[in-house]
């Protein structure tokens, strides 16, 4: 059974999920302050996909109901640099997986959310020209039982399918 492994992250708090061909590592500190990447005893595995949460990871968490206009969106320190380092050094695909129930609550539209994500991408690129997000997966549901809403596995499963990762051999979270 695959396990979730937790570590501390220098650049991106609190969660970056790195999917390996046969493991998933949840890390809050694989990227060291000196720029090296450390996965401890998991280093022989080459990742196929990096999954990153948005609020509190890419951008500063503003609390409920979340970022509802782009003027509220502020990157966490070195978020662009960390993503850029992953892309530049390893060329790993980086995807964003985020709950945005503010859309489901009618506090902003999908179009407005897209404008926030365009702004986010622009800010990341200003910090590091390699800091690109390859795809964004969003759950707008207000229902806690929605399979796509984190911490449920729906968006992770969707990303694995989209990126050609064998879910059966990769993902079996025992939380």
N, C-alpha and C positions, 0 to 999 in steps of 0.2 A: 504494500500500500504506500502510495506517495505521501510525503509529509510536507508541511509548510515549515520552512526554516526562516528564522528571523535574525537579522543582524542590525547594526546601526549605520546610517548613511550620512556622509559629510555634506553632500550638496542637496539632495532631495529628501526631505522628510515627508511623510512617515512611511509611505509604501511604494515600492517599485517591484512589480512582479516580473520575473524573468523566466520565461518558459524554455526549458531545455528539451531535447529530443526525448528524454525519458524521465524528466523531473520538472517540478515547478519550485522555484525558490522565491519566497517573498522576502524582500530585503529592504531594510531601511538604511543600509550602509555598505554597499558593495563598492561604491566609488570613493576612493580614499582622497584625503585632502591633497596629497602630492600628485593626484591625477591617475594613479594606478588603479586597476580594477581587481578586487579580491573577492573570490567566491569560496574561500576556504577549501574544504575537501571536495567541492563540486566543480573545481576549475577545469577538469578534463572534458566536461560536457560543453559543447558549443550551443549557445542559445539560438533559437529560431525566431524568437519574438520577444520584445520588451513591452509589457503592459504597464501603463502609468495612469494613476488616478489624477484628477484635475484639482479639485478644491483641497487646499492644504498641502498639495504636492507641487503642482506646476504654479499655482497662484495661492496667494495668502487667503486663508479661509476667513470669510467675512461673517460667518454664522448664518443662521436661518433668516430669510429664505434662500440665501446664497447670492451670487453675483447676478443681478438682474439688469445691469447696464454696463457698458464697457468702461465707463469711468471708475467703476468699482474694482475692475480687474487689475491686480498688481502681482507681478511674478514674485515667487519666493526667491530669496537670494541664490544666485548661481544656477537656477533651473535650466536656463538656456545653455549655459556652459556645460552642465552635466550631460544633457541630451546631445549636445554637439560632440562631446568627447566620446560618447557611445557610438555615434554615427561615424565620426571621423576615424576612430581607432578600429572599430569592428564592423562597421556598416550594418548593424543590426536594425531591422525594422522596429520602429517605435510607434505604438498605437495608444491612444487615449481611451480610457473606459471610465465613463462618468455618469452618475445619477444626476438628473436635472429635473426634479419634481416641480420646480418653480414654473416650468412650462405646463405640466399637467394641472397645476393649480390656477393657471390663467394669468400668472404674474408677468410673463413675457411670451412672445410667440416663437415658433421655431426659426423664423426669419431673424428675429432679434438675437436669439441664441447663436445662430450662424455668424452674425456680425461680431459677437463677443469672441467666437472662435477664430475668426479672421484676425481680429485684434490680437488675440493670444499668439497666433502664429507669427504675426509681425513682430511682436515684442521678443519672442524667442529668437527670431532671426537677427534682430538688432543686437542681441547679446552674443550670439554665435552663429555664423553663417551656415553651419552644419546642423543647427538645432531645428530639424524638421519633424513634424508629426505626420506619419504615413497615412493614418486613418483615425477617425474619431467615431467611437461607438457611444451612443447616448440612450439612456432610459429616461423617459419623461413621466413615467407612471407615478401615481401617488399611492398605489397599492403595494404594501410591504411584501405580499405573496407573489408579486409579478416575478416570473422566472428570470427576467432580464435585469431586475433591480438588484444591485449589489446589496448585501453580500451573496445573493443567489448567483449561480454560475452562468446564467444565460448569455451575458455579453462576452464572457471569457470563452464560452463554448463557440459562440458565433465567430469570434476573432480566430480561434483555432481552425475552424472550418474554412474561413475565408483565406487564411494564410497557409493552408495545406498541412496542418499539424494533426497527427493521429491522436485524437482525444483519448481513445481507450488506453493507449500506452503512455500518455502524457499526464492526464488530469484525473486524479482521484483524491480529492481534498478530504482530509480527515480533520474537520474543525470541531 
